[in-house]
Amino acid sequence: MEEVKIVVVGGGPAGIAAAVEAKKVNIQPVVVLEKAKHVCDTIVTLYHEGKRVDPVFRKVKVEPIGALSFDTESREEFLKRMEHVIQQEGLVIHTGQEVNKITRQGDSFLVSTSRGMQFQAGVVVVAIGVFGKPVKPAYPIPAALKDRVFFSLPKTPITGEKVLVVGGGDTAAETACFLAEHNKVCLSYRRPEFFRLNEINACNIKGCSAKGVVELMMATDIEDLEPAENGVLVKFKDGRNMEFDRVFYCLGGSTPQAFLEGCGVEFQDNRPVIGPDGETNVKGLFLVGDLVAKTGTIMAAFNSAKTAMDGIRAKYGARLY
């Protein structure tokens, strides 16, 4: 476990800006954790070649208040700019490290990644975007099943039910093991073996299977769902039909809300409850970027990092210097 002053979750424009703002006020060391294999993943994957990157929102230019700014430029120019900032500022960014848990421990946080890295920090800045959406199956889900089919765990605990979890990644394994504490759980995965679980989840799901609390349905694929009298009728491509009380899909992607609620962040009307500086109800946990900016531009994301850092210095400077 490495001790740092601040952990920034997300290596997009807002996350990079947060690390830069921290360095400008001599708060070090700071580490940025990015789940993709490169920084600025949204721009890399969702912006086509040559697409404009603009500091304008609805024809109004967002003026910079912090260390980072830019004028209208192409996708390629902007990415080059950000790489230059990273090198010039000497930022420490670990790519390919998806944060799967943030735990409060006294006056600090323990931040863990899916690949086994752990950091202890006085402050955490979450800079994940709003583009993370759960992957849905190709077949339609009947509207009548809206209260039976889920893409994240419900807020109200469920007990004594027969549950199907669909997927083969870490989220699927974690969901299956969690639900197995009070329910009968089956896990359906289209491959014959797990191949991308971290060691902890691989061990846990095998343990649950050995104890008989999770039935592993490997090399199974779902063809369709239908409403049943008391739940969901799941039709598999091998001809089997099975009935479950609920179905949980864990096919990739995770909503920011699900992740943040897992960290203890409160929501109201599907928006995180934050103060003027981006601090959540979890003291020392700040949000920046798309999660808080009212104007959906990169410049607004940059500015939110400056606002958050001002709040961090005012509230937690004593523990960071």
C-alpha positions as CSV (number, residue, x, y, z in Angstrom):
1,M,0.0,0.0,0.0
2,E,1.3,3.4,-1.0
3,E,0.6,6.5,1.0
4,V,-0.3,9.7,-1.0
5,K,-1.9,13.0,-0.3
6,I,-4.6,12.8,-2.9
7,V,-5.9,10.0,-5.1
8,V,-7.7,11.1,-8.3
9,V,-10.0,8.5,-9.8
10,G,-10.2,9.1,-13.6
11,G,-7.6,10.2,-16.1
12,G,-9.8,12.4,-18.3
13,P,-9.5,16.1,-18.6
14,A,-11.0,16.8,-15.2
15,G,-8.8,14.2,-13.5
16,I,-5.6,15.5,-15.1
17,A,-6.7,19.1,-14.2
18,A,-7.2,18.1,-10.6
19,A,-3.6,16.6,-10.4
20,V,-2.2,19.8,-12.0
21,E,-4.1,22.1,-9.6
22,A,-2.8,20.0,-6.7
23,K,0.8,20.4,-7.9
24,K,0.4,24.1,-8.4
25,V,-0.3,24.5,-4.7
26,N,2.4,22.1,-3.7
27,I,0.2,19.2,-2.6
28,Q,2.3,16.1,-3.3
29,P,2.4,13.2,-3.9
30,V,-0.8,12.8,-6.0
31,V,-1.7,9.7,-8.0
32,V,-4.2,9.5,-10.9
33,L,-5.9,6.1,-11.5
34,E,-7.4,5.4,-15.0
35,K,-9.2,2.2,-15.9
36,A,-8.5,2.5,-19.6
37,K,-5.1,1.9,-21.1
38,H,-4.8,5.5,-22.0
39,V,-5.8,8.9,-20.7
40,C,-8.8,10.9,-22.0
41,D,-10.6,7.7,-22.9
42,T,-13.9,9.4,-23.8
43,I,-12.2,11.6,-26.4
44,V,-10.1,8.8,-27.7
45,T,-13.0,6.4,-28.2
46,L,-16.0,8.7,-28.8
47,Y,-14.5,11.5,-30.8
48,H,-13.9,10.8,-34.4
49,E,-10.7,11.8,-36.1
50,G,-10.6,15.6,-36.6
51,K,-13.6,16.3,-34.4
52,R,-13.6,19.8,-32.8
53,V,-12.9,20.1,-29.1
54,D,-14.6,23.4,-28.1
55,P,-14.6,25.5,-24.9
56,V,-18.1,26.7,-25.9
57,F,-21.4,25.6,-24.4
58,R,-24.6,26.6,-26.3
59,K,-22.7,29.4,-28.0
60,V,-21.3,30.8,-24.8
61,K,-17.5,30.4,-24.2
62,V,-16.6,29.0,-20.8
63,E,-13.8,31.2,-19.5
64,P,-10.9,29.5,-17.6
65,I,-10.4,30.0,-13.9
66,G,-7.6,27.5,-13.3
67,A,-4.2,26.4,-14.6
68,L,-5.5,24.7,-17.7
69,S,-7.3,26.2,-20.7
70,F,-7.5,25.8,-24.5
71,D,-9.0,27.3,-27.6
72,T,-11.0,25.4,-30.2
73,E,-8.8,22.7,-31.7
74,S,-9.1,19.2,-33.2
75,R,-9.3,15.9,-31.3
76,E,-5.7,15.1,-32.2
77,E,-4.4,18.6,-31.1
78,F,-6.2,18.3,-27.8
79,L,-4.9,14.9,-27.0
80,K,-1.4,16.1,-27.8
81,R,-1.9,19.0,-25.5
82,M,-2.9,16.8,-22.6
83,E,0.1,14.5,-23.1
84,H,2.3,17.6,-23.0
85,V,0.7,18.7,-19.8
86,I,1.2,15.3,-18.2
87,Q,4.9,15.2,-19.2
88,Q,5.6,18.9,-18.3
89,E,4.0,18.6,-14.9
90,G,5.4,15.1,-14.2
91,L,2.0,13.7,-13.3
92,V,1.9,10.2,-11.9
93,I,-0.9,8.3,-13.8
94,H,-1.5,4.6,-13.6
95,T,-3.5,3.4,-16.6
96,G,-5.3,0.1,-16.8
97,Q,-6.2,0.4,-13.1
98,E,-9.9,0.5,-12.5
99,V,-10.9,1.6,-9.0
100,N,-13.3,-0.9,-7.5
101,K,-13.4,0.2,-3.9
102,I,-13.0,3.4,-1.9
103,T,-13.2,2.8,1.9
104,R,-13.2,5.5,4.6
105,Q,-10.6,4.6,7.4
106,G,-10.6,7.3,10.1
107,D,-9.3,10.5,8.6
108,S,-8.1,8.9,5.4
109,F,-9.3,6.6,2.6
110,L,-8.2,3.2,1.3
111,V,-8.5,3.1,-2.5
112,S,-8.2,-0.3,-4.2
113,T,-8.0,-1.2,-7.9
114,S,-9.1,-4.3,-9.7
115,R,-5.4,-5.2,-10.4
116,G,-4.4,-5.1,-6.8
117,M,-3.0,-1.7,-6.3
118,Q,-3.8,0.1,-3.0
119,F,-3.4,3.6,-1.9
120,Q,-4.0,5.4,1.4
121,A,-4.9,9.1,0.9
122,G,-6.2,12.0,2.9
123,V,-8.5,13.2,0.1
124,V,-10.1,11.4,-2.9
125,V,-11.2,13.3,-6.1
126,V,-13.5,11.3,-8.3
127,A,-13.3,12.5,-11.9
128,I,-15.2,9.8,-13.8
129,G,-17.4,10.8,-16.7
130,V,-21.1,10.3,-17.2
131,F,-20.6,8.1,-20.3
132,G,-20.3,4.9,-18.4
133,K,-23.6,3.1,-19.0
134,P,-24.4,-0.6,-18.4
135,V,-24.2,-2.8,-21.4
136,K,-27.6,-4.3,-22.2
137,P,-28.3,-7.6,-24.0
138,A,-29.1,-7.6,-27.7
139,Y,-32.6,-9.1,-27.2
140,P,-35.4,-6.8,-25.8
141,I,-36.4,-6.8,-22.2
142,P,-40.2,-6.7,-21.9
143,A,-41.5,-3.6,-20.1
144,A,-43.5,-5.9,-17.8
145,L,-40.2,-7.0,-16.3
146,K,-38.9,-3.6,-15.3
147,D,-39.2,-4.5,-11.6
148,R,-37.6,-7.9,-12.1
149,V,-34.5,-7.1,-14.3
150,F,-31.6,-5.0,-13.0
151,F,-28.3,-3.6,-14.1
152,S,-27.1,-2.8,-10.6
153,L,-27.9,-3.8,-7.1
154,P,-31.2,-2.4,-5.8
155,K,-31.1,-0.1,-2.8
156,T,-33.5,-2.4,-0.9
157,P,-31.9,-5.7,0.1
158,I,-33.5,-8.8,-1.3
159,T,-33.7,-12.1,0.6
160,G,-35.0,-15.6,0.0
161,E,-35.2,-15.3,-3.7
162,K,-34.0,-17.3,-6.7
163,V,-31.7,-15.0,-8.6
164,L,-29.9,-15.2,-12.0
165,V,-26.7,-13.1,-12.5
166,V,-25.6,-12.8,-16.1
167,G,-21.9,-12.0,-16.9
168,G,-18.4,-13.2,-16.4
169,G,-16.5,-10.2,-15.2
170,D,-15.6,-8.9,-11.7
171,T,-18.9,-7.1,-11.3
172,A,-20.8,-10.3,-12.0
173,A,-18.7,-12.4,-9.6
174,E,-19.0,-9.7,-6.9
175,T,-22.8,-9.4,-7.4
176,A,-23.3,-13.2,-7.3
177,C,-21.3,-13.6,-4.1
178,F,-23.0,-10.7,-2.5
179,L,-26.5,-11.9,-3.3
180,A,-25.7,-15.5,-2.3
181,E,-25.5,-14.4,1.3
182,H,-29.3,-14.4,1.5
183,N,-30.6,-15.9,-1.8
184,K,-30.3,-18.8,-4.1
185,V,-28.0,-17.7,-7.0
186,C,-27.2,-19.0,-10.4
187,L,-24.5,-17.3,-12.6
188,S,-24.8,-17.6,-16.3
189,Y,-21.7,-17.0,-18.4
190,R,-21.4,-17.6,-22.2
191,R,-17.8,-18.8,-22.0
192,P,-16.7,-22.2,-20.5
193,E,-14.2,-20.6,-18.1
194,F,-13.6,-17.2,-16.4
195,F,-10.7,-15.4,-18.0
196,R,-10.7,-11.8,-16.7
197,L,-11.5,-12.0,-13.0
198,N,-9.0,-10.6,-10.6
199,E,-7.6,-13.1,-8.1
200,I,-9.8,-12.1,-5.2
201,N,-13.0,-12.4,-7.2
202,A,-11.9,-15.6,-8.8
203,C,-11.2,-17.1,-5.4
204,N,-14.5,-15.9,-4.0
205,I,-16.7,-17.2,-6.8
206,K,-15.0,-20.6,-6.7
207,G,-15.5,-20.7,-2.9
208,C,-19.2,-19.8,-3.3
209,S,-19.6,-22.5,-5.9
210,A,-17.8,-25.1,-3.7
211,K,-20.1,-24.3,-0.8
212,G,-23.1,-24.7,-3.1
213,V,-24.5,-21.1,-2.6
214,V,-23.8,-20.1,-6.3
215,E,-24.5,-22.5,-9.2
216,L,-22.2,-21.7,-12.1
217,M,-23.9,-22.1,-15.4
218,M,-20.8,-21.9,-17.7
219,A,-21.1,-21.9,-21.5
220,T,-24.7,-20.8,-21.4
221,D,-26.3,-18.1,-23.5
222,I,-29.7,-16.5,-23.1
223,E,-32.0,-16.2,-26.1
224,D,-34.9,-14.3,-24.6
225,L,-36.8,-13.2,-21.4
226,E,-40.5,-13.5,-20.8
227,P,-42.8,-12.5,-17.9
228,A,-43.7,-15.5,-15.7
229,E,-46.4,-15.8,-13.2
230,N,-44.1,-15.1,-10.3
231,G,-41.0,-13.7,-11.9
232,V,-38.9,-14.0,-15.1
233,L,-38.8,-16.9,-17.6
234,V,-35.3,-17.2,-19.0
235,K,-35.0,-19.0,-22.3
236,F,-31.5,-20.4,-23.0
237,K,-30.2,-21.1,-26.5
238,D,-29.6,-24.8,-25.5
239,G,-33.3,-25.2,-25.1
240,R,-33.6,-24.9,-21.4
241,N,-36.2,-22.7,-19.8
242,M,-35.7,-21.6,-16.2
243,E,-37.7,-19.3,-13.9
244,F,-36.2,-16.8,-11.6
245,D,-37.5,-14.1,-9.2
246,R,-35.0,-11.6,-10.5
247,V,-32.3,-11.2,-13.1
248,F,-29.1,-9.1,-12.7
249,Y,-27.1,-8.2,-15.8
250,C,-23.4,-7.5,-15.3
251,L,-22.2,-7.3,-18.9
252,G,-19.7,-4.5,-18.6
253,G,-19.7,-0.8,-17.8
254,S,-20.9,0.6,-14.6
255,T,-23.0,3.7,-14.0
256,P,-21.3,6.5,-12.1
257,Q,-24.3,6.5,-9.7
258,A,-23.9,2.8,-8.8
259,F,-20.1,3.3,-8.2
260,L,-20.6,6.5,-6.1
261,E,-23.4,5.0,-4.0
262,G,-21.1,2.1,-3.2
263,C,-18.7,4.7,-1.9
264,G,-21.4,6.2,0.3
265,V,-22.3,9.2,-1.8
266,E,-25.9,10.4,-1.5
267,F,-28.1,11.1,-4.5
268,Q,-31.1,13.3,-5.0
269,D,-33.1,13.2,-8.3
270,N,-30.3,11.1,-9.8
271,R,-27.7,13.7,-9.1
272,P,-25.0,13.5,-6.4
273,V,-25.5,15.8,-3.4
274,I,-22.5,18.1,-3.3
275,G,-21.4,21.4,-1.9
276,P,-20.2,24.5,-3.9
277,D,-16.7,23.0,-4.0
278,G,-17.8,19.6,-5.2
279,E,-17.5,17.8,-1.8
280,T,-20.0,15.1,-1.2
281,N,-21.6,14.0,2.1
282,V,-18.5,11.7,2.5
283,K,-16.1,14.2,4.0
284,G,-12.9,14.4,2.0
285,L,-14.5,12.9,-1.1
286,F,-14.8,15.4,-3.9
287,L,-16.4,15.2,-7.4
288,V,-15.2,17.1,-10.5
289,G,-15.9,17.1,-14.2
290,D,-19.1,15.9,-15.8
291,L,-20.5,14.7,-12.5
292,V,-20.8,18.3,-11.2
293,A,-20.4,20.7,-14.1
294,K,-23.6,22.3,-15.2
295,T,-22.2,23.1,-18.6
296,G,-21.0,20.0,-20.5
297,T,-17.7,21.2,-21.8
298,I,-14.1,20.3,-21.1
299,M,-13.4,23.9,-19.9
300,A,-16.1,23.5,-17.3
301,A,-14.4,20.2,-16.2
302,F,-11.1,22.1,-15.9
303,N,-12.7,24.8,-13.9
304,S,-14.4,22.3,-11.5
305,A,-10.9,20.9,-10.7
306,K,-9.8,24.4,-9.6
307,T,-12.9,24.9,-7.5
308,A,-12.5,21.6,-5.8
309,M,-8.8,22.2,-5.1
310,D,-9.6,25.5,-3.5
311,G,-12.1,23.7,-1.2
312,I,-9.6,21.0,-0.4
313,R,-7.0,23.4,0.6
314,A,-9.4,25.4,2.8
315,K,-10.9,22.4,4.6
316,Y,-8.0,19.8,4.6
317,G,-4.8,21.8,4.2
318,A,-3.6,20.8,7.7
319,R,-3.5,17.1,6.8
320,L,-2.1,17.6,3.3
321,Y,0.9,19.9,3.9
